[in-house]
Amino acid sequence: MLLKDKVAVVYGGSGAVGGAVARAYAREGARVFLAARNRTALEKVAAEIAAAGGRAEVTIVDATSPVSIHAHLDAVVAAAGPVRLMFNGVSWADTQGSSMADMGFAAMFEPIRLSMISWYHTGIIMARHMGQHGGGAIVGITANVARWPSPAIGGFGIACAAVEHFLRQLGMEHGPSGVRVCWVRSPGSPDAPGVRDIWQKHAEEGGISFEDLHRDYAKTTPLRRIAHLAQVADAAVLLSSDLASAMTATVANATGGSQID
């Protein structure tokens, strides 16, 4: 097991990406503390982890509130000891489907605002904690639009770019205290609910099946497929493990080669 007995906090653990990473962490032996604002969804993920033989606990946490984050961290430390792993999969409430001009400033700016608030507080608080307790790994998720602008995605791509640079700087600042900071760049997994819904709509509009649309989107990638959530989660596990001990302030490209680094 790559993460055996490590204490991990997953912010946004009720979401599709956060839940996938939490399940992968637990599969690899971590004791997972799921944190989000939707208890029902959190408990569903925790139940799935328990059914697979893993360990997961649930707490309601507001990742935009340093008070809430500190209170949760104190509770985790009291129950399990210092946190060694953190994943942030908090939703950014992005609006897509029209140009930035048409959606207006507030809708365009919202994912940028939310991503920076949640990442600043969770990242800084957890980096300091890990640095004081022997180090650890902080891992995030972005999308290929961080580097590759696309129409009708609003502020999402800008938010991804901002998060990536924030994580580079966080890694540079906290590397000397043993804290690694990395992120997975996703292509937008076809089994993620939001992506699936958009793809299904496009498939229906084009009069083709979802599978045919997937093949059409993937045909320009070297692997001829687009990574599913479980594959993105596996990349997060790798970055979180000691196998990536020489990696920080950098990205694991899980786009199937749709972006060449």
Residue pairs with C-beta under 8 A, 6 or more apart in sequence:
1 28
1 29
2 28
2 29
2 237
2 238
2 240
2 241
2 242
2 243
3 25
3 28
3 29
3 30
3 85
3 237
3 240
3 241
4 28
4 29
4 30
5 29
5 30
5 31
6 29
6 30
6 31
6 84
6 85
6 240
7 30
7 31
7 33
7 76
7 80
7 81
7 82
7 83
7 84
7 85
8 22
8 25
8 30
8 31
8 32
8 33
8 83
8 84
8 85
8 86
8 87
8 240
9 32
9 33
9 35
9 72
9 73
9 76
9 83
9 85
9 86
9 87
9 126
10 18
10 21
10 22
10 25
10 32
10 33
10 34
10 35
10 86
10 87
10 89
11 18
11 35
11 36
11 61
11 63
11 86
11 87
11 88
11 89
11 90
11 118
11 122
12 18
12 35
12 36
12 63
12 88
12 89
12 90
12 91
13 19
13 22
13 32
13 34
13 35
13 36
13 42
13 45
13 58
13 89
14 34
14 36
14 37
14 38
14 41
14 42
14 44
14 45
15 36
15 41
15 89
15 90
15 91
16 189
16 191
16 192
16 193
16 194
16 229
17 89
17 141
17 186
17 189
17 192
17 229
17 232
17 233
18 34
18 36
18 45
18 87
18 89
18 90
19 41
19 45
19 48
19 89
20 229
20 230
20 232
20 233
21 87
21 89
21 139
21 141
21 232
21 233
21 236
21 237
22 32
22 34
22 45
22 49
22 56
22 87
23 45
23 48
23 49
23 52
23 54
23 233
24 230
24 233
24 234
24 236
24 237
25 32
25 85
25 87
25 236
25 237
25 240
26 32
26 49
26 52
26 54
26 55
26 56
27 52
27 54
28 237
28 241
30 55
30 85
31 55
31 56
31 57
31 80
32 49
32 54
32 55
32 56
32 57
33 56
33 57
33 59
33 72
33 76
33 80
33 83
34 42
34 45
34 46
34 56
34 57
34 58
34 59
35 42
35 59
35 60
35 61
35 63
35 72
36 42
36 60
36 61
36 63
36 90
37 60
37 61
37 62
39 58
39 60
42 58
42 60
43 58
45 56
46 56
46 57
46 58
49 55
49 56
50 56
57 79
59 72
59 75
61 68
61 69
61 72
62 68
62 69
63 69
63 88
63 90
63 118
63 121
63 122
64 114
64 117
64 118
64 121
65 121
66 121
66 125
69 121
69 122
69 125
70 125
73 83
73 125
73 126
73 129
76 83
77 83
77 129
82 129
82 130
82 133
82 134
82 136
83 126
83 129
83 130
83 133
83 136
84 130
84 135
84 136
84 137
85 136
85 137
85 139
85 240
86 122
86 126
86 130
86 136
86 137
86 138
86 139
87 139
87 140
87 141
87 236
87 240
88 118
88 119
88 122
88 123
88 138
88 139
88 140
88 141
89 141
90 114
90 115
90 118
90 122
91 114
92 110
92 111
92 114
92 115
92 118
92 156
92 159
93 110
93 111
93 114
94 110
94 111
94 153
94 154
94 155
94 156
94 159
95 103
95 107
95 108
95 110
95 111
95 154
96 152
96 153
96 154
96 156
96 198
97 152
98 152
98 154
99 151
99 152
100 108
100 154
100 155
103 154
107 154
107 155
108 154
108 155
109 155
110 155
111 154
111 155
111 156
111 158
111 159
112 155
112 158
112 159
112 162
114 159
115 159
115 160
115 162
115 163
116 159
116 162
116 163
116 166
119 140
119 163
119 166
119 167
120 166
123 138
123 166
123 167
123 170
123 181
124 170
126 136
126 138
127 138
127 170
127 173
127 174
127 177
127 179
127 181
128 174
130 136
130 138
130 174
130 177
130 178
130 179
131 174
131 177
131 178
131 179
132 177
134 178
135 177
135 178
135 179
135 180
136 178
136 179
136 180
137 179
137 180
137 181
137 182
137 239
137 240
137 241
137 244
138 167
138 170
138 179
138 180
138 181
138 182
139 181
139 182
139 183
139 184
139 236
139 239
139 240
140 163
140 167
140 181
140 182
140 183
140 184
141 183
141 184
141 186
141 232
141 236
142 160
142 161
142 163
142 164
142 183
142 184
142 185
142 186
142 251
143 156
143 157
143 160
143 185
143 186
143 187
143 188
144 185
144 186
144 187
144 188
144 255
144 258
144 259
145 153
145 156
145 157
145 160
146 157
146 160
146 161
146 163
146 164
146 185
147 161
147 259
148 157
148 259
149 157
150 157
163 183
164 183
164 185
164 251
167 181
167 182
167 183
167 249
168 181
168 249
168 250
169 249
170 181
170 249
171 179
171 180
171 181
171 182
171 248
171 249
171 250
172 249
174 181
175 181
175 248
175 249
179 248
180 239
180 244
180 245
180 247
180 248
181 248
181 249
182 239
182 244
182 247
182 248
182 249
182 250
182 251
182 252
183 239
183 251
183 252
184 232
184 235
184 236
184 239
184 251
184 252
184 254
185 251
185 252
185 253
185 254
185 255
185 259
186 227
186 232
186 254
186 255
187 221
187 226
187 227
187 254
187 255
187 256
187 258
188 195
188 226
189 195
189 226
189 227
189 228
189 229
189 231
189 232
190 196
190 199
190 210
190 214
190 226
190 228
191 228
191 229
192 229
196 210
199 210
199 213
199 214
199 217
200 210
202 213
203 209
203 210
203 212
203 213
206 213
208 216
214 225
214 226
215 224
217 226
218 224
218 225
218 226
218 256
220 258
221 255
221 256
221 257
221 258
222 256
222 257
223 256
223 257
224 256
225 256
226 255
226 256
226 258
227 254
227 255
227 256
231 254
232 254
235 252
235 254
236 252
238 244
238 252
239 247
239 252
251 261
253 259
253 261
